[in-house]
Amino acid sequence: MWLVTGATGHVGNVLVRNLLERGEKVRALILPGESRESIIGLNIEAFEGDILNLDAVFQSMRGVKGIFHLAGVISIMPGANPFVRKVNVDGTKNILRAAMENGIKKLVYTSSIHAIQRVEHGVIDERVPYDMENPYGAYDRSKAEATLDVLNAAHAGLEAFVACPTGVIGPYDFRGSMMGAVIHDAATAKPTLYVDGAYDFVDVRDVADGLIAAAEHGRRGESYILSGQKISVRYLLETVREITGKHFFQMKIPFDVAKFAALFTPMYYELAKATPRFTPYSLEVLQSNSNISHAKATRELGYSPRSLFESIKDTVKWFLEKK
């Protein structure tokens, strides 16, 4: 049996589906009070617990052969965020401690491309170090710190592997990720404002396959970037329009205007309790170097991401059928 933390999330619920399709048994560690919409009807063992509760973490690992650790908090808001660090770093420390003391055979940690040091030019690959001093956001720093803890545990003997996905899109996006919301709005012909920029996006199903491949073929203490293809926001919107055949209002906001406006949007998101989309962090990502290589994952894991046109098409179909 595999333990999956963060099983109700976008990558998590797709990973659970893939494991079940392979005939694996799955125990899902689910935060108390968390929506289980994404895993309803799946033949899993649900275990309610918090990764910040060490006793619950120990109990969740009884009888499992390996762990896929995905639980964490994502934030694109500026400034320090002690809660983000507490969950992402301290929660991971609990997972590692319990795994080592329980003699767990394998652990695959889902880190992030944003844990890796920013590189202005050239190719970003696994030779670029993790950056705990990253100035761009608390999330990036927390994922870098947690990743280094995982690698230290691997050096101490835990059969642990790290996977770093890029921008994840795809079906089964029950919670409506930031880019999922953009695709959903375009698919339903809602007026769309966008900023010129591009990033590397990858299909959630390919990320799930990559995590499983890391467990099966990865080398202890190694990191694997799970990237896809670099596309512009304009290309993504035009692809949705081509798929649906629906025309919708689009307006490109000049980057300097967007940058100025983003100084005030974090306050709005906090007051309105809305999901952040448009912040200084998200603008920085769209303007950053996204020449990201998955050559190592392809070479060592057999990782082969599908075309993003297929990903966008399947995502649009899923959102429209779910309406």
N, C-alpha and C positions, 0 to 999 in steps of 0.2 A: 504493500500500500504506500502511496505517495501522500505526503502532507503538502497542501498548497495554501500559503498565506496570501491574503489579498485576492481570494478566489472570486469575489463578486465584482472585481474591477474589469476593465476592458480586456487587458491582456490575460488576467487571471481566469475569467470565465471561458475564454476561448482555449486557453491551455487545458482547463478541466475537460472541455469537450474533446479536445484532441487526445488526451490521455484515456478517456473512456472509450473512444473509438478504437484505440489500440488494445483494449481489453484490460487496462490497468484499473486497480481500485484506487479511489481518491478520498482522502479526508480533507475537508475544507475548514480552515480556521477562520471563523467569521466573527467580526466585532459585534458585541451585544447591541441590539437595536438597529443594526445595519440592514438596508434593504436587500432582500434575497431574490429580487425580480430576475436578475440575470442568470440564476442557476435553478430556477423553479423547474421541476420535472426531470432534473438530472439525477442519475442514480449514484449519489455520493453519500458519504457520512459527514454530516454537519457537526462541527465542534465549535461551540460558542466560547470565545475567549479573546483576550487583548494581548498583543505581543509585548505590551509594557508590564504585563502580569507574569512574572517569571514562573510561578506555580502553574498557571494555565498553560504556558508554553511547554513546560516539562510534560504535563499530562497529555497535551495534544500529540506528542511524539511517540507515545507508547505504541509499539508494534509497527512503526513505519520503517521503510527501507531507505527513504530519501526525502528531501525537502526541496520544494521550489518556493523560494522566499521572494514574494512580490509586494507584501503589505508595506505601505508607506503613505506619506502625505506629499502631494504636489502643490507647489505654490509659485505663481509668477508675480507675486506682489513684492514691492521693494522693501528694504529694511530688514532688520533682524527678526527672526521668528523662532523663539525658543521651542514652541510646540513642534514645528517641523523637524528641528534637530532632535528633539526628545524621541519622537516616533521613529524617524529614519535611522538615527544612530543608536540610541539606547535600546530601541526595539530589536534592532539587528544584533546588538551585543547579547541580548537575551536568547535570541535564536541560536547564535553561535555557541554560547555557553551550554545550552541544553543539548544541542546537537553533539557536541564533543563529549559531554558527560553521559549521553545516552548511546554513544557508539554508532551514531547514524553514519551510514556508508557514503552517502552523496548529498551535496547541497549545491543548488544552482541559485545564485543571487542575481536578481534583475536590477542592475544599476541603471545608468543613463548616460547617453552621449554627453550630457551637460556636466557630468562629473569630471570629464576630461578637460584639461587645460585648453583655453581658447588659443587657436592658431590663426593668425591673420592671413597667411598665405601658405600654399602647398597643400599636401594631402594629410588629412587627419586619419591616423590609424592607431593600432594598439601600442605603438612605440611612444606616443605622446603621453606624458604622465597625468595621473589624477591630481586635481588641484583643490586642496582644502582651503586655500586663500582666495578662491575665485571671487572677484568683486561684483559679479552680476546678480547673485541672489542667494538667499539662505538655502533654497532647495539644492542648488548646485553644490554648495559647500558640504551640506549634510550627506548627499549621495557620495561625494568623494571620500569623506571621512568613513562612512559605513563600508564603502568598497575596500578601502585600505585595511579595515578591520577583518573583512572576509579574506583578503589575501594573506594577512598575517596568520589567520587561523589555518589557512591552507599550508603555509610554511611550517606550522606547528603539527601538521599531520592530517587535518581534516580534508577529505576529498571534496574540495570546493572549487567551483568555477564561477566566473562572472560574465554576464551578458550585458551589453550596452546598446539598447535600441535607440534609434533616432526618433523622429516624429511619427507616432503611431496613428494610423487611420484604418478604417475597415468596418465590416459589419459587427453586430452584437455590441454596439456602443450604447448600452442601456442608459448610462448616466449622462451622455452627451458631452464628450470631450470638447476641448476648445476648437479643434479642426473639424471634429464631427458636427459641431453646431454650425460651422460655416457651410459644410456640405449639405446639412439638413435644410438650412435656410435657402440655399441656392436651389436645391431639389424641389422645394415647395414654392419657388418663385417669389421669395420675399426680397424686398429691396436690400441691396448689399453694398456696404462701404468697405473698401479694402485699401491696404497700403502696398505699394510696389515692393516686392521682396521675394525671396525664394528660400527653400529649405529642403533638406533630405527627408522624405517621408517613406514609411515602410508599412506594409500590410500587417495587421495584427495577427493574421493566421501564419504568416511567415515568421514573425517573432516567436509565436508559440512553438512552431516547428523547430526554430533555432534553439530554444530553451531545452527542448527534449533531446535534440542532437548534442547539445553541450553535455547533458547528463550521460549520454551513451558513448560519445566519442571525444569529449573534451579532455584536456590535460590538466591535471591538478595545479591550481594556482595561476591558471591562464585566464586572460580576458578575451572576449570575442565581441566585436562590433557587429550589430545586426542592423545594417542600413538598407536602404532601398534605392531611391532615385531622387535626384534634385529636380524640383519643379517650382515654378513661380506660382504665387497666389492667383495671378491672372489666368495662368494655364489651368489651374484647378477649377476655377469658376467657369471658364469656357468649356472645359470637359464636361462638367455637370450640365451645362446648357445643351451641349451636343447630345448627351445621353437622354435627357428628358424631352428635348425639343421645345422646351419652354423658354421664352425670353423673359428676363427680369432686369430691373433697374440695377445698374452697377455704377459706382462712382469711385474713382481712384483719388485718395486723399494725398496731396503732396507730403513727402516725408517730413519736411521741416514743420509743417502744420501739425502733422500727427505727433511728432516728437514734443511739440509745445503742449498740445492737448493732453498727452499722456502724463504730464506732470500733475494733472488734476483728477484723472480717472480713478486712481487708487482710492481716493477719498469717496468718490461716488460709489464704487463697488462695495466699500465697507458700510456706507450708510444705507444703501439699497439692498445689502446682503445678496448681491448678484454675483454670478460666476464671472471672474475676471477674464477678459479677452484682450483688451487693448491697454497695455501697460508699457512702461519703459523697457521692461524685460522682454516682452513679446516682440517689440520693435527691434531690439538689439539682436534677437535670434534671427529675424527675417533679413537682417543686414549682415549677419556674420558669415564667415567662411563655412560653407556647407559641402566642401569637396571631401566627402567621407568615404573611406574604403571598407568594404566587407571582404576583402581578398583572403584574409586569414580564416574567417569563418567558412568561406567557400572551400578553401584548401583543406582545412582540418575537420570540418563538420559536415561538409557536403551541402552547405547552406546556399540556397538559390531562390532569391525573392522574385515574385511574379511582377508583371508590368503594373505600373500604377494606374493605367487606364482600366485594367481589370478590377483593381482595388476600388477605384472611385465608382465604377459601374455597379459593383456588388454592394457597396455602401449605400448608394442612392436607392437601389432596389430594396435593401433591408429597411431603410428609413421609411420609404413610401408604403411598404407592406405593413409596417408596424403602426402606421397612423390610425 
